[in-house]
Amino acid sequence: MGKLNIGIILGSTRQGRVSPQVGIWVKKIADTRGDANYEIVDIADFKLPFVGEGTGKEPGLIAWSEKISSLDGFVFIVQEYNHSITGALKNALDSVRDEWNNKAAGIVSYGSTGGARAAEHLRGILGELLVADVRVHPALSIFTDFENFTTFKPADLHLTNVNAMLDQTIAWSGALKNLR
C-alpha cells in the first residue's frame, strides 16, 4: 500500500480568518514526518452552493466531491463560532455524503475555550458521515496562541499533541482504507 493522502481542511471562509495560518503550521509538522501525503484543502476555493440550493452540477461541487473522494483521511482546522463549527464547514460536510465514509479524521481547534465546543459538535457530525474521529485533539487558545487574536504563535507544548493526533489519524486512515 502506498502513502495515504490526508487533507488538512480549513474550516472557515470568513474575511480575516486565521485558519490558513493554523493549517500551514499543521502541514509543516506533518510534512516532516514523511508518513503520508498531506495537502491543505481550502473550502473557500470550491465556492460551494448551499445544500439544496444548487443543481448538483456546479463545478465547485463536482470538484469538492472528487477531492474528498481522493483523500484517505482528514485533519480539520476548526474554529469556534457561537459554540459550534462555521456554517461554511457544515455546508461543506453536508454537500457530499458517501465520499466521507470509512475514513478517519483528526481535529485541531481554536477559540476562547480552545474550540472545544466546536470540536465536540464536529465529532457528532463526523459520526453520522461514518468518519472515525481520533481521540487526541490539539486545542489552541485564541488568547495565548495568537498575538492580537490574528497572528498565530502556537506554544511549543502543542507539537506533542499534533504529532499524536497525526499518529492516530494515519493509523485509523490506513485501517479504514481496507473497508473501502
N, C-alpha and C positions, 0 to 999 in steps of 0.2 A: 504494500500500500504506500502510495506517495504521501507527500506532506499534505496536511489538512489545510483548507482555506478558511480563514477566520476573518469575518467582517467586524470592524470596530465602528459601530453605528452611532452617529451623532444624533442625539435625540431632540435637538432644538433647531428651529429655523428663524428664531427671533433676531431682530436687529440688535447688534451689540452683544450677541451671545458669546459665551466663553467656552462652549463645548469643543470647538476646534482645538483650543489650547490643550484641553484635557485629553482629547483623542490623540493628538500628536505625541504627548507625553507617554501615553499608554503604548502607542505604536513603537516609539523609540525603545522602550523597555522590552517589548515583545520581540522586536527585530534582533536584539542582541542574543536571544535565546536560540534561534535557528531551528525551532521545533515545528514551525508551521509557516504558511504564507499569510501574512497579516496585511490588511488593507483598510483604509478609512472609507466608510460608506456614509456620505452626507445626504440625508433625506431631502435636504433643500435642493439638491441637484436634480431631483426627479419630478418636481412640480406636480405632485400627486393631486388629483381631484379629491374632493371629499367623498367618502364612501357613499355610494348610491346616487351621486350627482353626475357622474360621467357616463360614458357609453361603455366603458370597459375596454375600449380600444385606443385610449390615449397613449402616445408614445412613452411618456414617463411611467405610466402604469405597467406597460409591457416590459420596459427596461427594468423596473423595480422587481417584477416577478422573476425575470431572468437572473438578476443579481442575487436575490435571496435564494433562488434555486441553486446557484453555483457555489454557495457557501456551505461549509460543514458545521459551522458554529459561529457564535457571535460574542462580542463584548459590547454591551450597551452603555453609552455615556448618558447618564440620566440626571437631569436637573429637576429639582423640586419646585413646582409652581402650584400654589394653593393646595398644598398637601398631597399632590399627585404628580403624574407624568404630564408632559405637554400634550396639547391637543394634536399637534403635528405628529408626535410619536404614536399616539393612539390611532390616528388615521392611517399611518404607515403600517402599523401592525395589522389593522383590520383590512387593509387594501388587498392582501393576499392571504391565503389560508394554508393550503397543502404544502406550499413552499417552505413553511416553518417546521413542519412535522418531523419528529425524530432527530432533532438537533439539540445542541446544548448551548447555554449562554452564561456568561459572567456579567456582573453588573458593577459599574463604577459610578457612584452617585455623588452629587454635591448639592449643598443648600445650607440653610440655617441650622438644621439638625443633621448635617451630613447627607441630606437627601434620603434619609431612611424611609420616610413615608412613601415617597415616590417609588423607591426600590421595592417596597412591600406591595404596592399596587401593581407594579410591573410583574412581579412574581405570579400573581393571580392570573394575569392576562396570558403570560407565557405558558402556564399550566394548561389553560384552555386550548392553546395552539400546539400542544404536545412538544413544547420546548422544555428540556430539563435545565433548570437554573441551578448553578452551583452555590455552595454554602458561603465560601469566602467572598466578602463584599467590601472593597475599599470604599470608605465613606469620607468625603472631603468636606471641610467646613468652609463656607463662604467667608467666614470671619478670620480664620487663621491660615488658610491655604491660598488665599487670593489677596493681593495687595490692592487696596481701594476697591475691592469687590470686582475688579476687572482683569487684573494681571495675575495669572496663575503662577504661584510659587509654592509648590507642594512641600510639606515636611518630609524629611528623609524616611520617617517611620512608615510611610505608605508603600515604599518599594517592596517590602516583605509581603504585604498583603496583595499587591498587584501580581507579583510572581506566583504566590499561592493560588490566587484566583485563576491565573493563566494555566497553572499546572492542572487544576481541576477541570477547566474548560476544555483543554486538549484531551485529557483522559476520557471525559464523557463524550466529547465530539467523536473521538475515534471509536468508542464502543457503540455509539448510536449509528454510526455510518453503516455498520453491518445490518441494521434494520431496514435501511432504505434500499 
